[in-house]
Each structure stands twice: as C-alpha cells, then as structure tokens.
Amino acid sequence: MPQFELTPFLSQAFWMLISFGFMYLIISYLIFPLLEDVFQERETIIKTDLQIAARVNAKADELVKNYNAYIFDAQQQKAAMIKRAYEDMHRESAEIEKLHEREVRVKIKETENNLREINRQLHAQSDAAAVQIAQELAQKFFGDEATTTKRRAPRQEA
C-alpha cells in the first residue's frame, strides 16, 4: 500500500514543514501586522464615533431640555395671557353692566314719571268727564236751573 511507504512520507513531511514555516513567516510578519493595523484603525474609528455619538447625544439631551423649558415657559405665558384676557373681559363686562344698569334705572324713573303724569291726566280727564256727565244728568232731570250752579274744579293728584 502506497500510503504506508516511508520514502515519500519523509519528503512530504519535509516539504510540509518548509511550506508551513514559510506560510507562518509570511502570515506573522506581513499579514498579521496589516490586520492589526486595520483592527486598531477600526477600534480608533469606533471609539471616535462613540465619543461623537456621546457628544451628539448630550447636545440632543440639552436641546430636549431647552425645548421642554421653552414649551413650559410658553404654556405659562399662554396661561397668564388667558388669565389677563379673562380678567380684562370680566372687568369690561362689569363696567358695561354698570353702565346699562344706570341707563335702565334712568329709563325706569322716566317711565315711572311718565306713568304718574298719564295717571294724573287720566284722573283729571275722568273727573272732568264725571262733572260733565253729572251736569248733563242734572240738566236732564232738573232742566236749565241746574246749569246756573257753581262748577266744581276737578281734583288734582300729586
């Protein structure tokens, strides 16, 4: 069997050791330093990117904090403006209400005075009508002698 012969085995082992040694030297002195440089470069890039990301994250947190503070201030200003507007509106409506209340009181007094005057006039007219009716009745019952009597003045109410 050819795989158990020692002659080709020794030459194969010799060339295998030479090939392995040569490959080991190439890999350890050429390829590994190149790979190590690549890994170190990647590590520095990753560290730099992480530092940049941390700074950006800190800035973003600061912006969010500033934004929330701005929103809070805006809400406070809005609440103050609404409160001020409500107070102004309430004050103005109270003034308008007082003004209209005064006007209504004046109109009520004018109306009461007008009603008193109309009432006085109606009483005067009813007294005059009563006197005239009484005279006409007296004239019908008593004739002409009833017209010679004194007329009574109509009563006036204050």
C-alpha positions in Angstrom: 0.0 0.0 0.0 1.5 3.3 -1.0 0.3 5.3 2.0 2.5 3.2 4.3 5.7 3.6 2.4 8.3 5.8 4.3 10.2 7.2 1.3 7.5 9.6 0.0 6.4 10.2 3.6 9.6 11.8 4.7 9.8 14.1 1.6 6.2 15.1 2.1 6.8 15.9 5.7 10.0 17.9 4.8 8.1 20.0 2.2 5.2 20.4 4.5 7.4 21.8 7.3 9.1 24.1 4.8 5.7 25.3 3.4 4.3 25.7 6.9 7.3 27.6 8.1 7.2 29.9 5.0 3.5 30.5 5.4 4.0 31.1 9.2 6.6 33.7 8.5 4.5 35.4 5.8 1.4 35.5 7.9 3.1 36.5 11.2 5.3 39.3 9.7 3.2 40.6 6.8 -0.5 39.7 7.2 -0.9 39.9 10.9 0.7 43.4 11.2 -1.6 44.6 8.4 -4.6 43.0 10.1 -3.5 44.5 13.4 -3.3 47.9 11.8 -6.7 47.5 10.3 -8.2 46.4 13.7 -6.5 49.3 15.5 -7.8 51.7 12.9 -11.3 50.3 13.2 -11.0 50.5 17.0 -10.0 54.1 16.9 -12.8 54.9 14.4 -15.3 53.1 16.6 -14.0 55.0 19.8 -14.1 58.3 17.9 -17.6 57.6 16.6 -18.8 56.6 20.1 -17.3 59.8 21.5 -19.0 61.9 18.8 -22.3 60.0 19.4 -22.0 60.7 23.1 -21.4 64.4 22.4 -24.3 64.5 20.0 -26.5 62.6 22.5 -25.5 65.2 25.2 -26.4 68.0 22.8 -29.7 66.3 21.9 -30.5 65.9 25.6 -29.7 69.6 26.2 -31.9 70.6 23.2 -34.7 68.4 24.5 -34.3 70.1 28.0 -34.2 73.5 26.4 -37.2 72.6 24.2 -39.2 71.4 27.3 -38.3 74.6 29.2 -39.4 76.7 26.2 -42.7 74.8 26.0 -43.2 75.2 29.7 -42.5 78.9 29.5 -44.8 79.2 26.5 -47.5 77.4 28.4 -47.0 79.7 31.4 -47.2 82.8 29.2 -50.3 81.4 27.5 -52.0 80.8 30.9 -51.0 84.3 32.0 -52.3 85.8 28.8 -55.6 83.9 29.1 -55.9 84.9 32.8 -55.2 88.5 31.9 -57.7 88.4 29.0 -60.3 86.8 31.2 -59.8 89.5 33.9 -60.0 92.3 31.3 -63.1 90.8 29.8 -64.7 90.4 33.2 -63.8 94.0 34.2 -65.1 95.3 30.9 -68.3 93.3 31.2 -68.8 94.6 34.7 -68.4 98.2 33.5 -70.8 97.6 30.7 -73.2 96.0 33.1 -73.0 99.0 35.4 -73.4 101.4 32.5 -76.5 99.5 31.3 -77.8 99.3 34.8 -77.6 103.0 35.2 -79.3 103.5 31.8 -82.1 101.1 32.8 -82.6 102.9 36.2 -82.8 106.2 34.4 -85.3 104.8 31.9 -87.3 103.2 34.7 -87.5 106.5 36.5 -88.5 108.3 33.3 -91.2 105.6 32.7 -92.5 105.9 36.3 -92.7 109.7 35.8 -94.5 109.3 32.5 -96.9 106.8 34.1 -97.6 109.2 37.0 -98.2 112.0 34.5 -100.5 109.8 32.4 -102.3 108.7 35.6 -102.7 112.3 36.7 -104.1 113.2 33.2 -106.4 110.3 33.3 -107.8 111.3 36.7 -108.2 114.8 35.5 -110.0 113.7 32.4 -112.2 111.2 34.4 -113.0 114.0 36.9 -113.9 116.4 34.0 -115.9 113.6 32.3 -117.7 112.9 35.6 -118.5 116.6 36.1 -119.8 116.8 32.5 -121.9 113.7 32.9 -123.2 114.9 36.2 -124.2 118.3 34.6 -125.8 116.6 31.7 -127.8 114.3 34.0 -128.7 117.2 36.2 -129.8 119.2 33.2 -132.0 116.3 32.0 -133.5 115.8 35.4 -133.8 119.4 36.6 -133.7 121.4 33.4 -132.0 124.7 32.9 -131.7 125.7 36.6 -129.0 123.0 37.1 -126.6 124.9 34.8 -126.6 128.0 37.0 -125.0 126.3 39.9 -121.3 126.6 40.5 -119.0 124.3 38.9 -116.5 122.4 41.0 -112.9 122.4 39.9 -111.6 118.9 39.0 -109.4 117.4 41.7 -105.7 117.1 41.1 -103.5 114.3 42.4 -99.8 114.7 43.0 
